[in-house]
Amino acid sequence: MWPLLIALAALGAGPESLPGPPRGVSREALIAIGEDGRDAVAVGRDLLVWDLTTGKKRISAKLPAEKWQSVALAPHTDGEVERALLVATRRLMIVHLRTGRAIAEWRVTTDAQRYAFWSPDGRKVGLVGWDIPALRTTPRGRDEVPVLIIDAEVGSVISELRLPVAATLTGATFLRDSRTIVVGVGARLVVLGPGPNDARTIAIDHERVIGATRDAIVVQRRGTFVLVDPASGARASNQGIVRAPVELTGEARMLPGGRWVYVAGSDAVFACDLGRREVTVLDASALAGDAFPTTDGFVVVGKKVARVDSTGGLPDAWKARRLCSRGTCQSGDGAMVDLVDNRVYSGDFKRGEPDGQGMLRYEDGSVYVGAFARGKPHGPGRLITPSGSERQVRAVEGRWATP
């Protein structure tokens, strides 16, 4: 499940209460929400599709006995979410959500790195690194990675490519044309297709490939998202970068449309607006459930189900106030970002507060280095101005007194 939220700017009405899941949806089931926020899908022993507005079941169908690892719904096709992609260790399925029947089903071998993803038009599935015996047409080389484009309406192979590489893969995505695939390979991006000889590489330092906007490839590099022009390999613009307040370590997901990227961490959710180049940080522990992004809001599924529209408001209690970026920020050494006052502290912690020796960087660039007690500078220390000048100070509950 994805604990994800959309960044909301205005304060207004609260969440809209929705009916809970119908009977038959266990706590262990994988749940996915359609991008329009109308339909929900649960994958466990059975496949269940229900209407989020009414809570009524639309489809119930038996599934093969597998430990399903993920479920991904296709982007809209003709105004509806029609298909889902189900992934297990040794099985891959494309399922029709109107009938519950399998469009295609394959047994697969287990490869260490593999990616399965939808095209922006919702009609194709890209498979990178999957060894599917039933779809092999040529022998596979030892250092070759198979790249398949599948017609999701019938389950047939549209094109079969080979990526000659032994390096670590860092993700894959379709470009917005739904015909070209980009694969992250080490410190490169390999652009493949649509023809067998249409391949080129882009050199760029990155950690993973996230997705694609209308004009750019989106890659993650520590605390930033970088937009790369697929034609030139340069940044999509002089400001083709979005920076988060801390290093991003969670798994990222990009919504259809190419504007929103979400990263779910252990204690916070980052909603990244690539259009405005803004990042909103939300407190994961305050959500009381797992949240699923939609194109105009999000749906939270917990003990209760709720929907928040992007034209409404975000409850103040859901906003993150501070983030722990190193250690536990409860005791011992750690680092913490104060999102309200835009301050960064690193040093000793006690009972969840700065206490001991540490360093505090303020919003204006000045730095205090010295003693802390109960969350505030308290005791002897040094105050360094943004210009580099330094003076000895004695802090008393956050206030300075010349020693």
Protein Blocks (a to p, Z undefined) as FASTA:
>chain_A
ZZdddddfbdcddddddddddehiafkbccdddfklmaccdddfbccdddfklopafbdc
dddddddfbdcddddeehiafbdcdddfkbccdddfklopafbdcdddddfbdcddddfk
opaccdehiacfklpcbdcdfkbccdddddfknopafbdcddddfbdcebdcddfkopac
cddehjaccdedjbfklccddddddfbdfbdcfkbccddehjaccdddfknopafbfklc
ccdfbdcfbdcdddehilaccdddfkbccdddfklopacdddfklnopacdddfkbccdd
dfbccdddfklccdfklpcfbdcfehjllgccdddddfklopadedddeehiaedjdddd
dfkopacddddeehiacdddddddfkopacddddeehiacdZZ
